[in-house]
Amino acid sequence: MGSGVIFDGFEKNGNSMRSTGQTKAMVEKLPETGSVVVVHTDALRTYVRDMILALCGSEVLGRTRIEVIKNRADADRLLGLRVPVFVDHAFSANVSPETVGVVRLMADGANAASRKCG
């Protein structure tokens, strides 16, 4: 993809990859200036929130929005973003292919826009 979307390489094993540290690696890459993280459940939002707080601190957490996207309609929350978008590795294995495709496109656009603005 080349856009910086945290997607590729995370789709191989889906749910079985939860304990491999990939969410932690994603969180460690979050910029201090703000970003959006996409997850597929409310429980995962809490997990990622706690991890951001522990690894990056409250300032980064305050500048990071965590979106729970379960379907195509939820993906509309990514429209018009101009900050980096990171997608948890378990996302694509747990939502419809249509939703994955839409999120990929919107995240690519947001990531491209954030590079031009930064």
C-alpha positions, -999 to 999 in steps of 0.1 A, spaced: 0 0 0 28 24 7 6 48 25 16 39 60 -17 22 68 -9 -5 94 -26 -33 75 -3 -53 53 13 -83 69 -13 -84 96 -40 -104 77 -22 -138 76 -35 -153 108 -63 -130 119 -74 -136 155 -45 -159 164 -20 -130 162 -34 -111 192 -6 -122 215 23 -115 191 29 -79 201 17 -63 169 -8 -40 187 21 -28 209 43 -22 179 15 -1 164 10 19 196 47 26 198 46 42 163 18 66 172 29 102 166 29 127 195 10 152 172 -22 131 170 -37 102 150 -67 79 147 -65 42 156 -91 18 141 -103 -12 160 -133 -35 157 -147 -39 193 -153 -17 223 -131 -41 244 -102 -36 220 -107 2 222 -102 0 260 -72 -23 256 -55 0 231 -64 31 252 -47 15 282 -17 5 262 -13 41 247 -15 55 282 11 30 296 35 32 267 31 68 254 16 88 282 -15 109 287 -5 136 262 -3 112 233 -35 95 245 -52 129 245 -43 135 209 -53 100 197 -88 91 187 -97 54 188 -126 45 165 -145 13 168 -156 4 132 -178 -26 129 -194 -20 95 -195 2 64 -216 29 80 -191 33 109 -163 38 84 -178 72 75 -161 85 107 -128 85 88 -140 109 61 -120 141 58 -92 131 83 -58 148 79 -40 129 106 -23 95 104 -46 65 106 -35 32 121 -55 1 118 -51 -27 144 -40 -60 128 -70 -79 140 -94 -56 122 -95 -72 88 -102 -107 101 -132 -95 121 -152 -72 98 -167 -77 63 -144 -74 33 -164 -44 21 -157 -26 54 -120 -35 52 -119 -21 17 -135 12 26 -113 16 56 -82 10 35 -92 37 11 -101 62 37 -70 55 57 -48 58 26 -64 92 19 -60 104 54 -24 93 55 -16 110 22 -33 142 34 -14 141 67 20 139 50 11 169 28 1 189 58 30 180 79 
